[in-house]
Amino acid sequence: MNPQTTHALTTAAIIALIAWRLYARIKRNIGRQRLSHVRPWITLVLFPVLIGLIAVGTLSSPLKEEMLAGGVLLGIALGVLGQRLTRYEVTPEGLFYTPSAHLGIALSTVFICRIAYRFVVQGFPSDGGFATHQPITPLTLVIFGTLAGYYCTYAVGLLRWYFSVKRSAPSQPATDTQRS
């Protein structure tokens, strides 16, 4: 196989993988969901670590630091709004919540559009190869900060709801079917 064919197949595979993961994420974030006991904790560990690593990388640029911080603050505000728009359910099958579809679609659309823009600008130069490395832009930092702030705030809200339900539930002896 020649290098151009290999490059085209690799690019197609990457696009398919990204499209599949974005579809799965959007589908998972819109509609009724069972509360996971693990996912909020992963979110509360992963995103602050990523924010910290990116913040260290932007120390030489005050504008980028401010954009990242502004995005995080915007994400926190959207996370609080998202919590208020969420419908919570306590059922015999478990704990469920339904996040705001409008907010989820809006955040996902902004994220997808930014990925598509960066991929088109960086990934399809006239010579057929990938462009040289482009530094992360302030707009990308705002979008990432917004998503990270939103997901962390939302995870905190889910955990607060879980612990309030757990506190208010009458204590029952644990059986094999009640453990999760």
C-alpha positions, 0 to 999 in steps of 0.5 A: 500500500502506498503512503497516501492510501495508508494516510487516507485509511487512517484518517477515515478510521479516525473520523469514524472512531470520533463520530462513533464516540460523539454519537455515543456521548450525545446519546448517553447525555440526552434522555433518562439515565441510571445514576452510576456510582462510579462515573461522577467520581471519575469526572471529578478526578479526570477533569480537574487533572486535565484543567490543571495540566492545561493551566500549567501549559498556559502559564506563559500566556495570561490571555489563555489562562483567563480564557480557560478560567472564564470557560470553567466559570461559564461551565460552572454556571451552566452546570448549576442551570443544568442541575435545576433543569434535571428531573430526578427519579427514585424508583424500585429499579434504582436512581434515575435522572433526565438532564436537560436535552437542550443544554446537552445538545447545545454543549455537544454541538459547540464541542463537535463544531470546534473539533470539526473546525480544528480538524478541517483547518489542521488535517486537510492541507493541500499536500495531503499530510497533516499540518504542523502542530498548531498551539491551542487557541483561546477559543478552544480553551474556553470551550474545554473549560466550559465543558470541564466546568459543566461536567464537574459541577453536574457530577457534584450535583448528582453526588449531592442528590445521591447522598441526600436520597441515601440519607433520607431512605429508611435503613434496610438490611442489605441483601444480595439484590440491593447491593450495586 
